[in-house]
């Protein structure tokens, strides 16, 4: 992170998207390096086991093959499956150790080095969004009153219609302001949710969606 970006974050307390990504990068890169080792160990084991089981299921349900042809193909797959299961069993302890290493690293670093910093930033961003919305509403109200005062001071024959039009425009501007504010708050909420689930996405890849009860 550049000195300029650090200064901006320190002054406002609000991290930009780029600054959030910069905080996450060393964590995701560390876990990705472990994931790469795990993936390599799964190629001839777990990956093949899953692939062969899917293939056997497809063959059994494929009407383009005769019963005898299906039996021959499934028999070959079962031979390959036996080898793949042996590789999977052989690598299981090492894979589990790597998964634990990655999860321990996330437990030690994810919240303190990333998530909590993002949450604190988003709290400030929410306060800022609320204050900006209040200022925006105050500006719209002031402009509306000024416009009504100007219309009334001109004493035009169509004054009542102009007042009606101004009230309509003001109502629309209030609605637009409300939608903009709602969008800003939703983006903050979505940002926090993304920061929360990112670690579980990494764990999901590590465990191949096989989570423990804890």
N, C-alpha and C positions, 0 to 999 in steps of 0.2 A: 504494500500500500504506500502511495507517495505521501510526502510530507503535506502536500496541499489537501489530499483527501483526509488525512488524519486531522488536520486543522479544522476542516469543515465538520467532521464528525464530533470533534471536541466542543466546538462552539454551539452547535444546535443540539447535540446529543442524539441526532437522528441519522442512522446509517442509510446510505444509498443502497440500491440493489447491488451495485458493483462492490461496495464495501462489505455487504453481507456475503457475497460470493467469495470475496477474498478471505473472509474468516473461515468459511466452510472448506475452501480448497485444500489446505494441508490435511484436514481430517478425512475428506473423501479420497484424497490421493493415497493416504496411508492405508485405508481400508481397501481401496481398489488394488493395491499391490498384494495384499493378503488374498483378496478374491481371485486374483490371477493365478496364484499358487494352487488355490483350491480347485479352480476350473481345470487346471492342467491335470490334477490328480483324478478328476471325475471323467475325463475324456474316454478312457478305455474301461472305466468301471460304471459308475452311476449313470452317466449319459447313455452308454450303450445298453444298459439294463432297461432304461426307460424307452429307448428307441426300439429295441427288440420286442418288448412287451406290446408296444403300440402296433408294431408291424404284425405280430401274431394275431392280434385282435382284428386288424384290418383284413388279413388273409382269411380268417375264419368266417368273416361276414361278406367276403367277396364272392359273388355268384359267377364270376368269370372263370373260376378254377373248379376242377372236379374235386370230389372228396379225396381221391388218392393224391392229387397234386397238392391240395391243401396240407395233407398229412406229411408229405415229403418236405414242403417248405417250412412247416412248423417244427418238424424234427430237426432241420438244420438250424433254425433259430434257437431251439432249445440247447443245442450244443454250444452255440456262440454265447447264449445267455449264461450257461454254466461257467464259462471262462470269465465273462464280464462280472458275474457275482463274486467270483474268487478275487478279482482285481479290486472290486468295491470293498470287500471284506478286508483285504490286505491294506488298503489305504484309509480305512475308516478311522483308525486312531489318529492318524496324522491330520486328516480332514477335520475331525472334531477338535483337535488341539489348535488348529489354525482358526477355526470358527470362534473358539473361546478367546484366542488372542485378540481377534478383531473386536469381539463384543466387550472384552475388558477394556480395550483402548477407547471404544465409544463411551463406555460407562465413565471412564476417567476424564474424558475430554469434551464430549459432545455438548453437554449442558454448560459447563463452565467456559469453554472456549468459543462457543457459537450460540446455542439456543438462548441462554439467559441474556446475552448481550443483545440479541435480536429482539427479544421480548421487551427489554428495557427501552430500546430504541422505538419500538412500536407504541409503547405507552406514551412516550413523548410525542410521537407522530399523531396519535389520537387526540391528545390535548391541543396540539397545534391545529388540527383539522377542525375541532370544535370552535376554537377561538377565531379562526379564519371565517368559519360559517357565520358566527355572530357578527363579525365586522361586515361581512357581505350583506347580511340582512339589514344591518343598520344603515349601510350605504344605500341600499335599495329603498328603504323607508324614507330616508332624507330626500333622495331624488324624487320619489313619488310625491312627497309633500310640496317640494319646490315646484314640480310640474303642475300640481293642482292649484297652487297659489298663483302661478303665472297665467294659467287658463282663466281663472276667476278675475284676475286683474285686467284682462283684455276685454271683458264684457262683450264677447262676440255673440251673434244670434245662435250660433251652433255650440255654445258653451256647454250645455248639458250633454250633448253627444260627445264632445271632446273629453269631458269628465268621465263619462261612461267608458270611452275608449282607453283612457289613461288607467282607470281602475282595472280594466280587463288585462292591459299590458302588465300592470304591476302584479296581478294575480298569477299570470304566466311566469313572470320572472321569479316569483316566490317558489313556484312549483319547480322550475328549473334549478334553482338554488338548492331546494330540498333533495332533488334527484342527484345533483352533483355531490352533495354532502353524504348522502346515503352510499353512493358509489365509492367515495373516498374511504368511508368507514369499512365497507365490505372488502376493499383491497387490503386494508390493514389486517382485517380478520383472516383473509385468505393467506396473506403473507405469514402470519403467525402459524396457521395450520400447516403450511408447506414446511416451515422450519421444524415443526413438531414431528411430522410424519417422515421426514427425510431419513432419519436414523433407522426407522422401521423398514423403509425401503431397502436400505443397505443390509439390514439383518435378514430381510426376506430373501435377498439374493444369496447371502451366505448360507442360509438354511434351506434354500429351495422351497420356501413356504411351509416348512415343517417346524412350527413354533412349539416351544415347551409351554406348559401351563403357566409358568412364571412370566 
